[in-house]
C-alpha cells in the first residue's frame, strides 16, 4: 500500500504551483519514489529499466531526469503497463484516437487525489474558480453514461469550476442512441439570449472546448454580423490544440482579437491549458503565449535523433517527467508534439513575470524523421519489456500470465 505523506503527495499539495526552486528537493524525492514503486510492481516497466541499466539512485539532480527511459505516447496506444491490480482502478481515460488507435490510462485513488489537488491549486491561482453561477457552452461532445474519453471528461470537469446554471453541448447525444447530432438549436438559443442584454448581467457565460471549435463558432457569428456583450466574469476555457484542423490554425493574437470582437471577452479572461491523457498535468498559457512549467513536472524538449535535451530555442520533441501516477508508469513520457524550450535563468525571461521554465508548441510531429524516431523508440521498448500485450479483454498478458 502506498504510504501516506509520501514525497509525491507533498509535491502535489504544494501551495505555490510555480515555486520550482523551493520544491526541487521534494520533486526529486518524489521521482525516485515513483520509479521504485513502478519498478517493484510492473514487470514490463522493470524490464525496460533493466534493459537500460537505470535505477533510482542515478537521479541525483534535475540534470539526470532526461536519462530516465522515456516511453513514447505511441507505445500506450498498443500496449499496457499497469502497476496495480484491476480492482484498484478508480477511473479510466481514453485518448481521442485521432489516428484510429486510443491510449488507455488508469487511475488509482492516490493518483486521483493528487490530480484533484493540482487542479484546485492551479485553477485557484489563475482565477478560474468562481462562486458565481454561470451558463456553460461546451463546444464538444455530451458525455455518455460512464464516459471514458479523456477530452470529454476534461470538458465536463471544467464545468465544475463555477456553479452551472445549465450546460449546452455542441454535439448532443441522441436519446437512447450512441450517435451525436449538431446541437445548433440550443446553441443559438443560448447565445442569442445574450443579445440586447436580455439575460441578467449576473449570469456569465463560460465557453469550453478545443480552440479550433471555439474559433469556428466565433467565425460563424462574425459572418452573421452577430456581436455579443457578455457579462464581465464570462470566460473562455480551452485546451487540446487544433489537431486535425491545423490548416485553419491562426495566431494567438488574431484569435484573442476575434474573441474580443465577437464575445466581448478580453485577453485576461481567455484561459488556455495544455494537457494530454498520457500526461494529465495542466500548463496554463500566459499572456505572452508561453506554457509555464508548474512544480508538478519537468519539461524536456528532446533532439529527435538522440533523445538528448535540445538547447533552449531549438525545436524538438516535447516530453515530460512527473511522479503523479501510481496506477501506470507514466513517469517519463514523450509526446508527438514539437516544441521549443525557454528558461529565465538562461537569459530568456517571460514578459508575464513568471520565473519558471516554459515551452512553446510548434505543431504536431508530422516530419517523417520525427515520427520514425518515436516509432523506433517504441519498438525498442517493446523488445525490452518482453511480450507485454493487451489481449482485448481488459487484462494485461505477459509471459502467458494474466496480471
N, C-alpha and C positions, 0 to 999 in steps of 0.2 A: 504494500500500500504506500502511496506517495505521502511522505511526511509533511506535517503542517509547518507553515512558516519556512518553506524552502526558499532558496535564493530566487527561483522562478516566481514564487508568489510575492516576495518582497519587491521584485522588479516591477511587476505589473500593478502593484498598488503604490508605486512611486508618485508623490504628489505633483511634482513638476514634470510634465511629459517631455520637456526638452532639456532637462538637466543631465546631459550626457556626461559631463565631467564628474559630477557628483555621484552618478550611479555606475560609473565604469567598472568598479570592483565587483559590485553585485551582478552586473551583466556578465562578466567573465565567469564568475562562480556559477551563475545560472546556466550558462552554455555548457560548462563542464558537467554539471548535474544532469542536464538534459541528454547529453551524449552518452553518459554512463547508463542512464535509465533505458534508453532505446537499445544500446548495445547488449544489455543484460536480458532484454525481453523480446527483441525482434531478431530472429536468426538471420533473416535476409540482410538486415542492416549490419549485424555483426560481421557477416561475410564481406560486405562492402568495406567496412573499416579495416578488417584484417587484410583484405586484398591490397589496400593502400598503406598498410602498416601504420595506421593512425590511431592515437589514443588521446584521452582527455588530458593527460599530462603534458602533451605537446602544445596546449593552449596556455601560453604564459602571458600573452598580451594581445591587443587588438590586431597587431600585425600578423598574428598567426591564424586569424579567423578564416582567411581565404583558403587556407590549406585543408580545412575540413572537407572531406569528399563531398562534392556538390552533386545534387540529384536534379536533373532537368525535369521541369514540369511534364515534359513529354513522356517521361518514364511512368508517371502516375496515371496516364491515360490508358495504359495497357497492363500495368502491374500494381499489386497492392502490397504495402508493407505496414503491418499492424503490430502495435506494441501492447495491446490489451485484448482480453477475450471479448467476444461479441456481446456478452451480457452486460458489459460496462459501457457500451456505446450509448450515448445520450442524444446525439444528433448526427445526421448525415447531410453532407452538402455536395452537390454535383456541379461541375463546371458547365458553362453554357453549351459546349460542344460545337462551336462554330466549324470545326473541322470534321465533324461527324463522330468523334470519339470523345468521351467525357471522363474527366478525373472524378474520383470519389474520395472525399475526405471525411473522416470520422472524428467526432469529439467525445472525450470522456468528460466527467463532471468538473475536474480541476481545470481543464482547458477552457471550458465554457465560463467558469468563474473568472479566470484571468482575462479572457476576451471581453467579458462584460465590464470588468474594472477598467480596462484600457479604453473602451468606447465611452464609458461615463466620464473619465478624466479628460480625454481629448475633446469630446463634444462640448463639455462644460467649459473647457479652456478657450475654445473658439466661439463660444456664444451661440451654439446651435440649440442647446436645450432651452426650453421656454415653458412657463406655466400657462401661456395664453393659448386657448383653444383655437384651432385653425382648420381650414379645409385642405385636403391633400389631393393633388392631381398626380397620379403615378403614371409616368409615360413608360409603361412596361406591361407585364402580364399579371393578371389577377391570380393569386396563389390558389393552387388546387389543394384539396384536403391532403395533409401530410406532404406538403411541397418539399422537394429536395434540391431544386435548382438554386445554386448559391446566389445568383444575381437577383432572383425573385425573392428569396429570403431576405437579402440585404435591403432591397427596396421597401419591403413590408416592414422590416425592423426600423427603418428610418422614420416611419410614421408614428413612432413612439417617443420621438424627441420633443414633441409638443402634443398635448391632448388633441385627438382627432374628432372634429365635428362630423366629418364624413370623408370617405375615400372614393375617388373616381379613378378607374383604371383605363388606360389607353386600349388595352386588349382585354376584353371581358370574356370570362368563361361562360360558354353556353350552358343553360340549365340541363343537368343530367347528362351532359356530354363531355368529351375530352377535347373538344375543339374550341378555338377562340374566334371572336369577331371584333372588328374595329369598332370601338365604342364612341363613334362620332357624336351621337345624340347627347349623351351625358356630358361629354367634354364641352360641347358648345353651350349646353345649358349652364354648366358651372362657370365657364369663362365669361359668357355674355351677361351673367348676373352681376358681374363687376363693372359693367359699362354704365356710366351715368350715376355711379355711386348708389346703386340700388341695394347693395348689401351693406350692413352696418360696418363702419370703419374698424370696429373692434375685431372683425373676423378676417384674419390674414389668410393668404393662400401660400401653400408650400408646394412647389413643383419638384418631383423626384424622378430620377431616371438617368439613362445614358445621355451624354452630351449631344450625340447625333439626333436622338429622338426629340430632345428639347429644342434643338436647332431647327428641325423640320417643322415643329409646331409653331415656333416664332416666325419662321419664314412664311408659313401659310397665313398666319394672322396679318403679317405685314403686307402680303399680296392682296389680302382683302381690305387693306387700309384700316385695320382694326388696331386701336391702341387702348391698353388697359391702364387704369390708375389704381394699382393695388395698395392696400394698407402698408404702412411703413415697416411693419415687422414681417412682411412676406419675404420669402427667400427661395433660392434655387439650391437643391441638394442633388449632386450628381457624382457619378463615378463610372468607371468601366471603359472610358475611351470611346473611339469611333469605330473600332473593329472593322466589320465588312464595309463600312461607309467611309473608309479612309480617303477616297477620292473627293468626297464632299467636305472634308475637314477644312475649317477656316482657322485663322489665327486667333489667339486668346483675346487680344484687344478688340478685334472685329466682333467676336462672339459676345463679349461684355457690352459693347455698344448696341448690338442688336437686342439683347435682353433689356437694356435700359430704355430703348426706344419703344419696344412693344409692351413690356410689362411694367415699366417704371421702376424696376428693381436695380439699385445701384451695385457697383462692383463689390462693396463691402458685404453685401447680402448674397453673394454667389459663392457657395461652398462646394469645392470640387475635391474629391478624395481619390486616391489610388489604393486599390487592394485587389486581391485575387482569391479564388477558392483555395489554392495551394499555399497562399501566404496572406492570412487574413489580418494583417496589421494595417491600420489606417495612416495614410500620408496625406496631409492637407496641402493643397496648392496655395501658396502665399500670393499676395497682390503682385509680386514681381514675376510670378509664373513658375516658381520652383516648388518641388515637393520636398519638404524638410523631413529629416530623419528623427523620429522620436526615440526615447530611451529604450523602447522595447525591441529594437532591432539594430542591425548594422547593414548598410547597403554596399555592395561591391559591384562595380562595373568591370566586367572581365574582357580581356582580349580574346577574340574568337578562336585564335589558333592555339594559344597556350592555356587559356582559362586563368592566367595570372591577372592581378588587378591592372586595369588600364590607368594611364596617367590622367590626372584631372583635366577635363576639357577634351579628352579623347573618347570617341564613340566606342561602345562595346555592348556586351550582353548584360542585361540587368539581373542581378542575383541578390539574395537576401540571407541573413543569418538571424534567427530568432528562437529563443527557448520556450515559446508559448505552448506548443503542442506536446502532450504526452500520449495521445492515442496513436499517433503516427510519427515516424522520424522525418519531420519537416524542418529540421534544424537548419540545414543549408540547402537552398534550392536555387535553380536557375530558370528564369522565365524565357519566353521567346520575344521579349521586348528589347528594343535598343535604347540606350540612354547615355547621358553624359553626366559626369560627377563634378561637383564643385564643393570646395571646403573653405570656410572663412579663415582657418588657420594657415592656409597656403596662399593667401592673398586674393581670394575671390569672395569677399563678404557679400551677403544678400542685402539689398536696399530695405527689405522689410524689417531688418533688425534682429531676426532670429539667428543665433550663433551656431546652430548645428549644421552638419553637412547636408547637402541637398542634391537631388538629381533632376534632370530634365529629360522627359521622354522624347525619343527621336523616331518613333514609329515601331511597327511590328518587324520582326526579323524576317524580311522577305528575301534578302540576299541568299543565293544558293549556298555559299560557303558557310554562312551563319547557321542555316538550317542543318547542313551536313554536320557541322561541329556539334550541335545539340544532339543530333541523332546518334553520332558516334559515341558521345559521352553516355547516352542512354544504353547503347549496346554494350559498352564496357561494364556498366553497372549490372546489366542482365547476366553477363558472364560471371562477374564476381559475386553476385547474390545467389548463385545457384539457379535452380529452375523454379523460382517463385512465380506462380501463375494464378490468375483469377479464374476460377473454374466456372463462373457464370451462375453459380447457385448461392452466392453470398458468403463464401468462405475462401480462405487462402489455402492453396495446396502447395506443399513443399516436400520434396523427397517422399512422396506417397502418403503424407500425413495430412489430416485436416486440422488447421490451427483455430 
